[in-house]
Amino acid sequence: MLMEVASKLTERSADIVELTSLALVMHEYQYNGPDPTSVISKITSDEIARQVIAKFIARAKELIMQARESRN
């Protein structure tokens, strides 16, 4: 359901689908841990997880800053 909601929110932010996808991948990793075979989790190592989390944080910060600027 999250991707469906995210797709409806693209009118407000085109990047919301990307952030939702990253959040779902991080959730899989949190639940299953790293999976070198990529069967259970798309994240194969803790290093890849760090990169995904860093990307999520960076994109979220960008969107928050854009939202703040558009309000002013």
C-alpha positions as CSV (number, residue, x, y, z in Angstrom):
1,M,0.0,0.0,0.0
2,L,2.9,2.4,0.6
3,M,3.8,2.5,-3.1
4,E,0.2,3.2,-4.0
5,V,0.0,6.1,-1.5
6,A,3.4,7.4,-2.7
7,S,2.3,7.3,-6.3
8,K,-0.7,9.5,-5.4
9,L,1.6,12.0,-3.6
10,T,3.8,12.5,-6.7
11,E,1.8,15.6,-7.5
12,R,3.3,17.2,-4.4
13,S,6.8,15.7,-4.8
14,A,8.0,13.7,-7.7
15,D,10.7,12.1,-5.5
16,I,8.4,10.6,-3.0
17,V,8.3,7.2,-4.9
18,E,12.1,7.0,-4.8
19,L,12.1,7.7,-1.0
20,T,9.4,5.2,-0.4
21,S,11.3,2.5,-2.4
22,L,14.4,3.2,-0.3
23,A,12.4,3.0,2.9
24,L,10.9,-0.4,1.9
25,V,14.3,-1.7,1.0
26,M,15.7,-0.5,4.4
27,H,12.7,-2.2,6.1
28,E,13.5,-5.5,4.4
29,Y,17.1,-5.2,5.5
30,Q,16.1,-4.4,9.1
31,Y,13.8,-7.4,9.2
32,N,16.0,-9.9,7.3
33,G,19.5,-8.6,7.6
34,P,22.0,-8.6,4.8
35,D,21.4,-11.3,2.2
36,P,24.4,-12.1,-0.1
37,T,22.1,-14.0,-2.5
38,S,19.6,-11.1,-2.8
39,V,16.7,-13.6,-2.4
40,I,15.2,-12.3,0.9
41,S,16.7,-8.8,1.0
42,K,17.9,-6.6,-1.8
43,I,20.8,-5.4,0.4
44,T,23.7,-7.8,0.3
45,S,25.9,-6.4,3.0
46,D,26.0,-3.9,5.8
47,E,28.1,-1.6,3.7
48,I,25.4,-1.4,1.0
49,A,22.9,-0.8,3.8
50,R,25.0,2.2,5.0
51,Q,25.0,3.6,1.4
52,V,21.2,3.2,1.0
53,I,20.6,4.8,4.4
54,A,22.9,7.7,3.5
55,K,21.1,8.2,0.2
56,F,17.7,8.2,1.9
57,I,18.8,10.8,4.5
58,A,20.4,13.0,1.8
59,R,17.3,12.9,-0.4
60,A,15.0,13.5,2.5
61,K,17.0,16.5,3.6
62,E,16.9,17.9,0.1
63,L,13.1,17.5,-0.1
64,I,12.6,19.1,3.3
65,M,14.8,22.1,2.3
66,Q,12.9,22.4,-1.0
67,A,9.6,22.3,0.9
68,R,10.7,25.0,3.4
69,E,11.9,27.2,0.5
70,S,8.7,26.9,-1.4
71,R,6.7,28.0,1.7
72,N,8.7,31.3,1.9
